[in-house]
Amino acid sequence: AFEGKNDQAIEQLKNFATQNDIQYWILVFMEIDPIIEPLKNHPEYKSVMKNIEEGFWKNHNKLKKSLEEKGLL
C-alpha cells in the first residue's frame, strides 16, 4: 500500500485473513493506520476487512469457550 500497489496490498490482506492468530489490536490499528487509508477505496477492501474481523471473533469465541469449559473463565 505504501508503494501504491493497492491490488497487491489487498491480496496480502486476503492472505492475512486466513491466519488463526490475529490479535485484537491489529483490528484497531488497521482502521487508523495512514498506510491503509488508500486501500479503503478499493472495491474489495470492505469484504477483506470483514473476513479479518470475522476470523478474529471466531477464534476469540473458540478460545473463550475452551477456557470456560476448563473453568478458567
PyMOL Python script that loads the backbone (N, CA, C, O; Angstrom):
from pymol import cmd

cmd.read_pdbstr("""\
ATOM      1  N   ALA A   1       0.833  -1.194   0.000  1.00  0.00           N
ATOM      2  CA  ALA A   1       0.000   0.000   0.000  1.00  0.00           C
ATOM      3  C   ALA A   1       0.873   1.252   0.000  1.00  0.00           C
ATOM      4  O   ALA A   1       0.566   2.226  -0.687  1.00  0.00           O
ATOM      5  N   PHE A   2       1.941   1.224   0.757  1.00  0.00           N
ATOM      6  CA  PHE A   2       2.846   2.365   0.837  1.00  0.00           C
ATOM      7  C   PHE A   2       3.406   2.725  -0.529  1.00  0.00           C
ATOM      8  O   PHE A   2       3.621   3.900  -0.831  1.00  0.00           O
ATOM      9  N   GLU A   3       3.641   1.715  -1.351  1.00  0.00           N
ATOM     10  CA  GLU A   3       4.194   1.929  -2.684  1.00  0.00           C
ATOM     11  C   GLU A   3       3.120   2.156  -3.743  1.00  0.00           C
ATOM     12  O   GLU A   3       3.436   2.286  -4.925  1.00  0.00           O
ATOM     13  N   GLY A   4       1.860   2.203  -3.332  1.00  0.00           N
ATOM     14  CA  GLY A   4       0.767   2.423  -4.272  1.00  0.00           C
ATOM     15  C   GLY A   4       0.324   1.168  -4.996  1.00  0.00           C
ATOM     16  O   GLY A   4      -0.432   1.251  -5.964  1.00  0.00           O
ATOM     17  N   LYS A   5       0.775   0.021  -4.554  1.00  0.00           N
ATOM     18  CA  LYS A   5       0.397  -1.257  -5.173  1.00  0.00           C
ATOM     19  C   LYS A   5      -0.821  -1.810  -4.433  1.00  0.00           C
ATOM     20  O   LYS A   5      -0.743  -2.799  -3.704  1.00  0.00           O
ATOM     21  N   ASN A   6      -1.933  -1.141  -4.648  1.00  0.00           N
ATOM     22  CA  ASN A   6      -3.132  -1.456  -3.870  1.00  0.00           C
ATOM     23  C   ASN A   6      -3.680  -2.849  -4.136  1.00  0.00           C
ATOM     24  O   ASN A   6      -4.136  -3.510  -3.203  1.00  0.00           O
ATOM     25  N   ASP A   7      -3.649  -3.312  -5.369  1.00  0.00           N
ATOM     26  CA  ASP A   7      -4.139  -4.660  -5.656  1.00  0.00           C
ATOM     27  C   ASP A   7      -3.293  -5.709  -4.938  1.00  0.00           C
ATOM     28  O   ASP A   7      -3.823  -6.675  -4.390  1.00  0.00           O
ATOM     29  N   GLN A   8      -1.987  -5.513  -4.945  1.00  0.00           N
ATOM     30  CA  GLN A   8      -1.101  -6.449  -4.247  1.00  0.00           C
ATOM     31  C   GLN A   8      -1.314  -6.364  -2.737  1.00  0.00           C
ATOM     32  O   GLN A   8      -1.268  -7.380  -2.043  1.00  0.00           O
ATOM     33  N   ALA A   9      -1.543  -5.165  -2.235  1.00  0.00           N
ATOM     34  CA  ALA A   9      -1.801  -4.999  -0.811  1.00  0.00           C
ATOM     35  C   ALA A   9      -3.087  -5.715  -0.402  1.00  0.00           C
ATOM     36  O   ALA A   9      -3.134  -6.352   0.651  1.00  0.00           O
ATOM     37  N   ILE A  10      -4.112  -5.616  -1.217  1.00  0.00           N
ATOM     38  CA  ILE A  10      -5.373  -6.315  -0.932  1.00  0.00           C
ATOM     39  C   ILE A  10      -5.144  -7.824  -0.929  1.00  0.00           C
ATOM     40  O   ILE A  10      -5.693  -8.527  -0.081  1.00  0.00           O
ATOM     41  N   GLU A  11      -4.346  -8.327  -1.859  1.00  0.00           N
ATOM     42  CA  GLU A  11      -4.042  -9.762  -1.891  1.00  0.00           C
ATOM     43  C   GLU A  11      -3.329 -10.187  -0.613  1.00  0.00           C
ATOM     44  O   GLU A  11      -3.594 -11.264  -0.081  1.00  0.00           O
ATOM     45  N   GLN A  12      -2.428  -9.345  -0.122  1.00  0.00           N
ATOM     46  CA  GLN A  12      -1.737  -9.661   1.129  1.00  0.00           C
ATOM     47  C   GLN A  12      -2.707  -9.649   2.309  1.00  0.00           C
ATOM     48  O   GLN A  12      -2.592 -10.474   3.215  1.00  0.00           O
ATOM     49  N   LEU A  13      -3.654  -8.727   2.303  1.00  0.00           N
ATOM     50  CA  LEU A  13      -4.664  -8.715   3.358  1.00  0.00           C
ATOM     51  C   LEU A  13      -5.535  -9.967   3.295  1.00  0.00           C
ATOM     52  O   LEU A  13      -5.943 -10.495   4.329  1.00  0.00           O
ATOM     53  N   LYS A  14      -5.817 -10.438   2.092  1.00  0.00           N
ATOM     54  CA  LYS A  14      -6.580 -11.682   1.944  1.00  0.00           C
ATOM     55  C   LYS A  14      -5.809 -12.846   2.558  1.00  0.00           C
ATOM     56  O   LYS A  14      -6.389 -13.693   3.237  1.00  0.00           O
ATOM     57  N   ASN A  15      -4.507 -12.885   2.317  1.00  0.00           N
ATOM     58  CA  ASN A  15      -3.674 -13.930   2.918  1.00  0.00           C
ATOM     59  C   ASN A  15      -3.669 -13.802   4.436  1.00  0.00           C
ATOM     60  O   ASN A  15      -3.752 -14.799   5.153  1.00  0.00           O
ATOM     61  N   PHE A  16      -3.573 -12.577   4.915  1.00  0.00           N
ATOM     62  CA  PHE A  16      -3.577 -12.324   6.349  1.00  0.00           C
ATOM     63  C   PHE A  16      -4.883 -12.798   6.982  1.00  0.00           C
ATOM     64  O   PHE A  16      -4.880 -13.304   8.104  1.00  0.00           O
ATOM     65  N   ALA A  17      -5.987 -12.640   6.278  1.00  0.00           N
ATOM     66  CA  ALA A  17      -7.300 -13.031   6.786  1.00  0.00           C
ATOM     67  C   ALA A  17      -7.398 -14.524   7.058  1.00  0.00           C
ATOM     68  O   ALA A  17      -8.282 -14.952   7.800  1.00  0.00           O
ATOM     69  N   THR A  18      -6.520 -15.321   6.479  1.00  0.00           N
ATOM     70  CA  THR A  18      -6.563 -16.773   6.684  1.00  0.00           C
ATOM     71  C   THR A  18      -5.823 -17.208   7.945  1.00  0.00           C
ATOM     72  O   THR A  18      -5.864 -18.384   8.308  1.00  0.00           O
ATOM     73  N   GLN A  19      -5.154 -16.285   8.613  1.00  0.00           N
ATOM     74  CA  GLN A  19      -4.389 -16.617   9.816  1.00  0.00           C
ATOM     75  C   GLN A  19      -5.314 -16.871  10.997  1.00  0.00           C
ATOM     76  O   GLN A  19      -6.410 -16.315  11.069  1.00  0.00           O
ATOM     77  N   ASN A  20      -4.870 -17.705  11.912  1.00  0.00           N
ATOM     78  CA  ASN A  20      -5.683 -18.049  13.076  1.00  0.00           C
ATOM     79  C   ASN A  20      -5.279 -17.310  14.344  1.00  0.00           C
ATOM     80  O   ASN A  20      -5.898 -17.502  15.390  1.00  0.00           O
ATOM     81  N   ASP A  21      -4.274 -16.486  14.272  1.00  0.00           N
ATOM     82  CA  ASP A  21      -3.788 -15.852  15.493  1.00  0.00           C
ATOM     83  C   ASP A  21      -3.789 -14.325  15.407  1.00  0.00           C
ATOM     84  O   ASP A  21      -2.851 -13.671  15.866  1.00  0.00           O
ATOM     85  N   ILE A  22      -4.823 -13.774  14.831  1.00  0.00           N
ATOM     86  CA  ILE A  22      -4.936 -12.319  14.688  1.00  0.00           C
ATOM     87  C   ILE A  22      -5.263 -11.718  16.059  1.00  0.00           C
ATOM     88  O   ILE A  22      -6.183 -12.167  16.742  1.00  0.00           O
ATOM     89  N   GLN A  23      -4.514 -10.722  16.437  1.00  0.00           N
ATOM     90  CA  GLN A  23      -4.723 -10.049  17.713  1.00  0.00           C
ATOM     91  C   GLN A  23      -5.681  -8.875  17.540  1.00  0.00           C
ATOM     92  O   GLN A  23      -5.742  -8.260  16.475  1.00  0.00           O
ATOM     93  N   TYR A  24      -6.422  -8.575  18.596  1.00  0.00           N
ATOM     94  CA  TYR A  24      -7.431  -7.512  18.517  1.00  0.00           C
ATOM     95  C   TYR A  24      -6.816  -6.162  18.180  1.00  0.00           C
ATOM     96  O   TYR A  24      -7.396  -5.391  17.415  1.00  0.00           O
ATOM     97  N   TRP A  25      -5.658  -5.870  18.738  1.00  0.00           N
ATOM     98  CA  TRP A  25      -5.036  -4.567  18.500  1.00  0.00           C
ATOM     99  C   TRP A  25      -4.767  -4.335  17.017  1.00  0.00           C
ATOM    100  O   TRP A  25      -4.745  -3.191  16.564  1.00  0.00           O
ATOM    101  N   ILE A  26      -4.563  -5.405  16.263  1.00  0.00           N
ATOM    102  CA  ILE A  26      -4.344  -5.256  14.822  1.00  0.00           C
ATOM    103  C   ILE A  26      -5.599  -4.695  14.161  1.00  0.00           C
ATOM    104  O   ILE A  26      -5.516  -3.823  13.297  1.00  0.00           O
ATOM    105  N   LEU A  27      -6.760  -5.200  14.571  1.00  0.00           N
ATOM    106  CA  LEU A  27      -8.021  -4.686  14.029  1.00  0.00           C
ATOM    107  C   LEU A  27      -8.177  -3.199  14.321  1.00  0.00           C
ATOM    108  O   LEU A  27      -8.583  -2.424  13.455  1.00  0.00           O
ATOM    109  N   VAL A  28      -7.852  -2.814  15.539  1.00  0.00           N
ATOM    110  CA  VAL A  28      -7.993  -1.418  15.942  1.00  0.00           C
ATOM    111  C   VAL A  28      -7.057  -0.523  15.139  1.00  0.00           C
ATOM    112  O   VAL A  28      -7.479   0.500  14.601  1.00  0.00           O
ATOM    113  N   PHE A  29      -5.799  -0.906  15.059  1.00  0.00           N
ATOM    114  CA  PHE A  29      -4.827  -0.043  14.401  1.00  0.00           C
ATOM    115  C   PHE A  29      -4.945  -0.038  12.885  1.00  0.00           C
ATOM    116  O   PHE A  29      -4.564   0.943  12.247  1.00  0.00           O
ATOM    117  N   MET A  30      -5.455  -1.094  12.300  1.00  0.00           N
ATOM    118  CA  MET A  30      -5.635  -1.094  10.852  1.00  0.00           C
ATOM    119  C   MET A  30      -6.647  -0.032  10.438  1.00  0.00           C
ATOM    120  O   MET A  30      -6.539   0.542   9.354  1.00  0.00           O
ATOM    121  N   GLU A  31      -7.618   0.229  11.289  1.00  0.00           N
ATOM    122  CA  GLU A  31      -8.634   1.237  10.976  1.00  0.00           C
ATOM    123  C   GLU A  31      -8.061   2.651  10.967  1.00  0.00           C
ATOM    124  O   GLU A  31      -8.583   3.522  10.270  1.00  0.00           O
ATOM    125  N   ILE A  32      -7.002   2.891  11.724  1.00  0.00           N
ATOM    126  CA  ILE A  32      -6.452   4.248  11.815  1.00  0.00           C
ATOM    127  C   ILE A  32      -5.073   4.377  11.176  1.00  0.00           C
ATOM    128  O   ILE A  32      -4.488   5.460  11.195  1.00  0.00           O
ATOM    129  N   ASP A  33      -4.552   3.308  10.619  1.00  0.00           N
ATOM    130  CA  ASP A  33      -3.226   3.323  10.007  1.00  0.00           C
ATOM    131  C   ASP A  33      -3.260   4.136   8.709  1.00  0.00           C
ATOM    132  O   ASP A  33      -4.015   3.797   7.798  1.00  0.00           O
ATOM    133  N   PRO A  34      -2.458   5.198   8.608  1.00  0.00           N
ATOM    134  CA  PRO A  34      -2.483   6.017   7.398  1.00  0.00           C
ATOM    135  C   PRO A  34      -2.019   5.264   6.148  1.00  0.00           C
ATOM    136  O   PRO A  34      -2.388   5.643   5.036  1.00  0.00           O
ATOM    137  N   ILE A  35      -1.235   4.229   6.304  1.00  0.00           N
ATOM    138  CA  ILE A  35      -0.791   3.452   5.145  1.00  0.00           C
ATOM    139  C   ILE A  35      -1.959   2.684   4.531  1.00  0.00           C
ATOM    140  O   ILE A  35      -1.986   2.453   3.322  1.00  0.00           O
ATOM    141  N   ILE A  36      -2.910   2.294   5.351  1.00  0.00           N
ATOM    142  CA  ILE A  36      -4.089   1.546   4.891  1.00  0.00           C
ATOM    143  C   ILE A  36      -5.094   2.465   4.196  1.00  0.00           C
ATOM    144  O   ILE A  36      -5.902   2.006   3.390  1.00  0.00           O
ATOM    145  N   GLU A  37      -5.046   3.738   4.502  1.00  0.00           N
ATOM    146  CA  GLU A  37      -6.044   4.698   4.007  1.00  0.00           C
ATOM    147  C   GLU A  37      -6.327   4.585   2.502  1.00  0.00           C
ATOM    148  O   GLU A  37      -7.497   4.562   2.121  1.00  0.00           O
ATOM    149  N   PRO A  38      -5.310   4.512   1.628  1.00  0.00           N
ATOM    150  CA  PRO A  38      -5.601   4.416   0.186  1.00  0.00           C
ATOM    151  C   PRO A  38      -6.357   3.145  -0.203  1.00  0.00           C
ATOM    152  O   PRO A  38      -7.021   3.106  -1.239  1.00  0.00           O
ATOM    153  N   LEU A  39      -6.256   2.115   0.621  1.00  0.00           N
ATOM    154  CA  LEU A  39      -6.941   0.856   0.311  1.00  0.00           C
ATOM    155  C   LEU A  39      -8.438   0.940   0.560  1.00  0.00           C
ATOM    156  O   LEU A  39      -9.203   0.140   0.021  1.00  0.00           O
ATOM    157  N   LYS A  40      -8.855   1.886   1.359  1.00  0.00           N
ATOM    158  CA  LYS A  40     -10.266   1.987   1.727  1.00  0.00           C
ATOM    159  C   LYS A  40     -11.163   2.266   0.526  1.00  0.00           C
ATOM    160  O   LYS A  40     -12.371   2.045   0.600  1.00  0.00           O
ATOM    161  N   ASN A  41     -10.603   2.740  -0.559  1.00  0.00           N
ATOM    162  CA  ASN A  41     -11.375   2.972  -1.783  1.00  0.00           C
ATOM    163  C   ASN A  41     -11.361   1.772  -2.723  1.00  0.00           C
ATOM    164  O   ASN A  41     -12.036   1.775  -3.753  1.00  0.00           O
ATOM    165  N   HIS A  42     -10.599   0.759  -2.372  1.00  0.00           N
ATOM    166  CA  HIS A  42     -10.511  -0.444  -3.209  1.00  0.00           C
ATOM    167  C   HIS A  42     -11.824  -1.217  -3.108  1.00  0.00           C
ATOM    168  O   HIS A  42     -12.375  -1.338  -2.014  1.00  0.00           O
ATOM    169  N   PRO A  43     -12.336  -1.742  -4.219  1.00  0.00           N
ATOM    170  CA  PRO A  43     -13.632  -2.443  -4.203  1.00  0.00           C
ATOM    171  C   PRO A  43     -13.676  -3.662  -3.271  1.00  0.00           C
ATOM    172  O   PRO A  43     -14.754  -4.043  -2.814  1.00  0.00           O
ATOM    173  N   GLU A  44     -12.539  -4.267  -2.987  1.00  0.00           N
ATOM    174  CA  GLU A  44     -12.525  -5.468  -2.145  1.00  0.00           C
ATOM    175  C   GLU A  44     -12.183  -5.184  -0.688  1.00  0.00           C
ATOM    176  O   GLU A  44     -12.216  -6.093   0.142  1.00  0.00           O
ATOM    177  N   TYR A  45     -11.857  -3.943  -0.367  1.00  0.00           N
ATOM    178  CA  TYR A  45     -11.381  -3.606   0.975  1.00  0.00           C
ATOM    179  C   TYR A  45     -12.372  -4.018   2.068  1.00  0.00           C
ATOM    180  O   TYR A  45     -11.992  -4.695   3.023  1.00  0.00           O
ATOM    181  N   LYS A  46     -13.615  -3.619   1.935  1.00  0.00           N
ATOM    182  CA  LYS A  46     -14.593  -3.899   2.996  1.00  0.00           C
ATOM    183  C   LYS A  46     -14.782  -5.391   3.227  1.00  0.00           C
ATOM    184  O   LYS A  46     -14.870  -5.832   4.373  1.00  0.00           O
ATOM    185  N   SER A  47     -14.844  -6.167   2.163  1.00  0.00           N
ATOM    186  CA  SER A  47     -15.049  -7.608   2.341  1.00  0.00           C
ATOM    187  C   SER A  47     -13.811  -8.265   2.957  1.00  0.00           C
ATOM    188  O   SER A  47     -13.937  -9.181   3.770  1.00  0.00           O
ATOM    189  N   VAL A  48     -12.633  -7.809   2.580  1.00  0.00           N
ATOM    190  CA  VAL A  48     -11.406  -8.370   3.165  1.00  0.00           C
ATOM    191  C   VAL A  48     -11.334  -8.035   4.647  1.00  0.00           C
ATOM    192  O   VAL A  48     -11.026  -8.900   5.466  1.00  0.00           O
ATOM    193  N   MET A  49     -11.615  -6.791   4.993  1.00  0.00           N
ATOM    194  CA  MET A  49     -11.581  -6.403   6.407  1.00  0.00           C
ATOM    195  C   MET A  49     -12.643  -7.146   7.205  1.00  0.00           C
ATOM    196  O   MET A  49     -12.420  -7.501   8.362  1.00  0.00           O
ATOM    197  N   LYS A  50     -13.783  -7.377   6.595  1.00  0.00           N
ATOM    198  CA  LYS A  50     -14.836  -8.144   7.264  1.00  0.00           C
ATOM    199  C   LYS A  50     -14.353  -9.564   7.537  1.00  0.00           C
ATOM    200  O   LYS A  50     -14.603 -10.108   8.613  1.00  0.00           O
ATOM    201  N   ASN A  51     -13.667 -10.164   6.577  1.00  0.00           N
ATOM    202  CA  ASN A  51     -13.128 -11.514   6.773  1.00  0.00           C
ATOM    203  C   ASN A  51     -12.092 -11.550   7.880  1.00  0.00           C
ATOM    204  O   ASN A  51     -12.061 -12.494   8.669  1.00  0.00           O
ATOM    205  N   ILE A  52     -11.247 -10.537   7.947  1.00  0.00           N
ATOM    206  CA  ILE A  52     -10.241 -10.469   9.011  1.00  0.00           C
ATOM    207  C   ILE A  52     -10.926 -10.375  10.366  1.00  0.00           C
ATOM    208  O   ILE A  52     -10.572 -11.092  11.301  1.00  0.00           O
ATOM    209  N   GLU A  53     -11.902  -9.493  10.463  1.00  0.00           N
ATOM    210  CA  GLU A  53     -12.609  -9.313  11.731  1.00  0.00           C
ATOM    211  C   GLU A  53     -13.397 -10.564  12.126  1.00  0.00           C
ATOM    212  O   GLU A  53     -13.382 -10.963  13.290  1.00  0.00           O
ATOM    213  N   GLU A  54     -14.073 -11.172  11.179  1.00  0.00           N
ATOM    214  CA  GLU A  54     -14.823 -12.398  11.485  1.00  0.00           C
ATOM    215  C   GLU A  54     -13.890 -13.513  11.934  1.00  0.00           C
ATOM    216  O   GLU A  54     -14.223 -14.279  12.838  1.00  0.00           O
ATOM    217  N   GLY A  55     -12.729 -13.605  11.308  1.00  0.00           N
ATOM    218  CA  GLY A  55     -11.748 -14.608  11.719  1.00  0.00           C
ATOM    219  C   GLY A  55     -11.279 -14.381  13.142  1.00  0.00           C
ATOM    220  O   GLY A  55     -11.142 -15.331  13.914  1.00  0.00           O
ATOM    221  N   PHE A  56     -11.034 -13.133  13.491  1.00  0.00           N
ATOM    222  CA  PHE A  56     -10.632 -12.820  14.863  1.00  0.00           C
ATOM    223  C   PHE A  56     -11.711 -13.271  15.842  1.00  0.00           C
ATOM    224  O   PHE A  56     -11.422 -13.978  16.807  1.00  0.00           O
ATOM    225  N   TRP A  57     -12.963 -12.858  15.591  1.00  0.00           N
ATOM    226  CA  TRP A  57     -14.040 -13.170  16.535  1.00  0.00           C
ATOM    227  C   TRP A  57     -14.320 -14.668  16.607  1.00  0.00           C
ATOM    228  O   TRP A  57     -14.668 -15.178  17.672  1.00  0.00           O
ATOM    229  N   LYS A  58     -14.177 -15.366  15.508  1.00  0.00           N
ATOM    230  CA  LYS A  58     -14.360 -16.821  15.528  1.00  0.00           C
ATOM    231  C   LYS A  58     -13.337 -17.461  16.460  1.00  0.00           C
ATOM    232  O   LYS A  58     -13.691 -18.296  17.292  1.00  0.00           O
ATOM    233  N   ASN A  59     -12.084 -17.078  16.326  1.00  0.00           N
ATOM    234  CA  ASN A  59     -11.045 -17.634  17.189  1.00  0.00           C
ATOM    235  C   ASN A  59     -11.208 -17.176  18.628  1.00  0.00           C
ATOM    236  O   ASN A  59     -10.958 -17.943  19.557  1.00  0.00           O
ATOM    237  N   HIS A  60     -11.625 -15.935  18.817  1.00  0.00           N
ATOM    238  CA  HIS A  60     -11.864 -15.417  20.165  1.00  0.00           C
ATOM    239  C   HIS A  60     -12.931 -16.248  20.876  1.00  0.00           C
ATOM    240  O   HIS A  60     -12.746 -16.658  22.022  1.00  0.00           O
ATOM    241  N   ASN A  61     -14.040 -16.491  20.192  1.00  0.00           N
ATOM    242  CA  ASN A  61     -15.132 -17.261  20.796  1.00  0.00           C
ATOM    243  C   ASN A  61     -14.735 -18.701  21.057  1.00  0.00           C
ATOM    244  O   ASN A  61     -15.149 -19.289  22.057  1.00  0.00           O
ATOM    245  N   LYS A  62     -13.940 -19.272  20.172  1.00  0.00           N
ATOM    246  CA  LYS A  62     -13.448 -20.635  20.365  1.00  0.00           C
ATOM    247  C   LYS A  62     -12.556 -20.711  21.608  1.00  0.00           C
ATOM    248  O   LYS A  62     -12.688 -21.629  22.418  1.00  0.00           O
ATOM    249  N   LEU A  63     -11.665 -19.757  21.751  1.00  0.00           N
ATOM    250  CA  LEU A  63     -10.784 -19.727  22.917  1.00  0.00           C
ATOM    251  C   LEU A  63     -11.579 -19.491  24.193  1.00  0.00           C
ATOM    252  O   LEU A  63     -11.325 -20.132  25.213  1.00  0.00           O
ATOM    253  N   LYS A  64     -12.534 -18.580  24.141  1.00  0.00           N
ATOM    254  CA  LYS A  64     -13.371 -18.299  25.303  1.00  0.00           C
ATOM    255  C   LYS A  64     -14.123 -19.543  25.756  1.00  0.00           C
ATOM    256  O   LYS A  64     -14.165 -19.851  26.947  1.00  0.00           O
ATOM    257  N   LYS A  65     -14.709 -20.249  24.810  1.00  0.00           N
ATOM    258  CA  LYS A  65     -15.446 -21.471  25.141  1.00  0.00           C
ATOM    259  C   LYS A  65     -14.521 -22.497  25.770  1.00  0.00           C
ATOM    260  O   LYS A  65     -14.885 -23.139  26.756  1.00  0.00           O
ATOM    261  N   SER A  66     -13.340 -22.657  25.216  1.00  0.00           N
ATOM    262  CA  SER A  66     -12.370 -23.611  25.750  1.00  0.00           C
ATOM    263  C   SER A  66     -11.983 -23.247  27.194  1.00  0.00           C
ATOM    264  O   SER A  66     -11.927 -24.118  28.063  1.00  0.00           O
ATOM    265  N   LEU A  67     -11.721 -21.971  27.441  1.00  0.00           N
ATOM    266  CA  LEU A  67     -11.347 -21.550  28.787  1.00  0.00           C
ATOM    267  C   LEU A  67     -12.504 -21.709  29.771  1.00  0.00           C
ATOM    268  O   LEU A  67     -12.292 -22.065  30.931  1.00  0.00           O
ATOM    269  N   GLU A  68     -13.725 -21.447  29.309  1.00  0.00           N
ATOM    270  CA  GLU A  68     -14.899 -21.641  30.174  1.00  0.00           C
ATOM    271  C   GLU A  68     -15.076 -23.118  30.521  1.00  0.00           C
ATOM    272  O   GLU A  68     -15.377 -23.458  31.665  1.00  0.00           O
ATOM    273  N   GLU A  69     -14.891 -23.982  29.546  1.00  0.00           N
ATOM    274  CA  GLU A  69     -15.035 -25.427  29.787  1.00  0.00           C
ATOM    275  C   GLU A  69     -14.001 -25.929  30.795  1.00  0.00           C
ATOM    276  O   GLU A  69     -14.256 -26.887  31.524  1.00  0.00           O
ATOM    277  N   LYS A  70     -12.864 -25.299  30.834  1.00  0.00           N
ATOM    278  CA  LYS A  70     -11.792 -25.681  31.762  1.00  0.00           C
ATOM    279  C   LYS A  70     -11.905 -24.961  33.095  1.00  0.00           C
ATOM    280  O   LYS A  70     -11.071 -25.152  33.980  1.00  0.00           O
ATOM    281  N   GLY A  71     -12.938 -24.131  33.241  1.00  0.00           N
ATOM    282  CA  GLY A  71     -13.152 -23.388  34.474  1.00  0.00           C
ATOM    283  C   GLY A  71     -12.149 -22.269  34.684  1.00  0.00           C
ATOM    284  O   GLY A  71     -11.932 -21.830  35.813  1.00  0.00           O
ATOM    285  N   LEU A  72     -11.551 -21.817  33.626  1.00  0.00           N
ATOM    286  CA  LEU A  72     -10.550 -20.750  33.736  1.00  0.00           C
ATOM    287  C   LEU A  72     -11.140 -19.368  33.507  1.00  0.00           C
ATOM    288  O   LEU A  72     -10.466 -18.357  33.705  1.00  0.00           O
ATOM    289  N   LEU A  73     -12.397 -19.327  33.090  1.00  0.00           N
ATOM    290  CA  LEU A  73     -13.112 -18.057  32.928  1.00  0.00           C
ATOM    291  C   LEU A  73     -14.413 -18.109  33.667  1.00  0.00           C
ATOM    292  O   LEU A  73     -15.168 -17.137  33.658  1.00  0.00           O
TER     293      LEU A  73
END
""", "prot")
cmd.dss("prot")
cmd.show_as("cartoon", "prot")
cmd.util.cbc("prot")
cmd.orient("prot")
